Amino acid sequence: MKSNYLLSNKFKPLGWFLFIIGLIGGIILYAIDYDGEIMVTKVFSIYSDPFIGDAGFFKVIENGIADELVYVCLIIGGLLVGFTKEKVEDEYIYKLRTESLVWAIIFNYILLLFTIVFVYDMTFFNVLIFNVFTPLLFFVFRFNFIKLKSGNHEE
């Protein structure tokens, strides 16, 4: 099956490494109630919030970058895992990839609708932050779970 949007299979190990590092890092940051004090360094900011310091556009500010590094690992790793070719890239894998992507988006929005109705205040804000990553997480987990469950397609 010819899929122009998929990367070469050689990126999959790097993707799994970054994805797992991102997941573990995210769980750790969430568990320690990360407050932005880890890995503080000067960074370029397109817009600086007036509540944190001087407001303005295109400034160099000091910021803890641990959460940004975790998010970048999670997103890049998830994209590499989800959108690299399998060793056997046939119609079954194409169908499985498509169904998993559709399932992930539908499931994600059902979950988001549920939280819109039943979750409030800062907890809802936390759900929105997680919602940035959940479609990719749901897709990667479902695609690989069904692929592993079918057992007849090696990676």
Secondary structure as the mmCIF struct_conf table of DSSP 4:
data_model
#
loop_
_struct_conf.conf_type_id
_struct_conf.id
_struct_conf.beg_label_comp_id
_struct_conf.beg_label_asym_id
_struct_conf.beg_label_seq_id
_struct_conf.end_label_comp_id
_struct_conf.end_label_asym_id
_struct_conf.end_label_seq_id
TURN_TY1_P TURN_TY1_P1 ASN A 4 TYR A 5
HELX_LH_PP_P HELX_LH_PP_P1 LEU A 6 LEU A 6
STRN STRN1 LEU A 7 LEU A 7
HELX_LH_PP_P HELX_LH_PP_P2 SER A 8 SER A 8
HELX_RH_3T_P HELX_RH_3T_P1 ASN A 9 PHE A 11
HELX_RH_AL_P HELX_RH_AL_P1 LYS A 12 ALA A 31
TURN_TY1_P TURN_TY1_P2 ILE A 32 ASP A 33
BEND BEND1 GLY A 36 GLY A 36
BEND BEND2 ILE A 38 MET A 39
STRN STRN2 VAL A 40 SER A 48
TURN_TY1_P TURN_TY1_P3 PRO A 50 ILE A 52
BEND BEND3 GLY A 53 GLY A 53
STRN STRN3 GLY A 56 GLY A 64
HELX_RH_AL_P HELX_RH_AL_P2 ALA A 66 GLY A 82
TURN_TY1_P TURN_TY1_P4 PHE A 83 PHE A 83
STRN STRN4 THR A 84 THR A 84
BEND BEND4 LYS A 87 VAL A 88
HELX_RH_AL_P HELX_RH_AL_P3 GLU A 91 PHE A 118
HELX_RH_AL_P HELX_RH_AL_P4 ASP A 121 ASN A 131
TURN_TY1_P TURN_TY1_P5 VAL A 132 PHE A 133
HELX_RH_AL_P HELX_RH_AL_P5 THR A 134 SER A 150
BEND BEND5 ASN A 152 ASN A 152
#
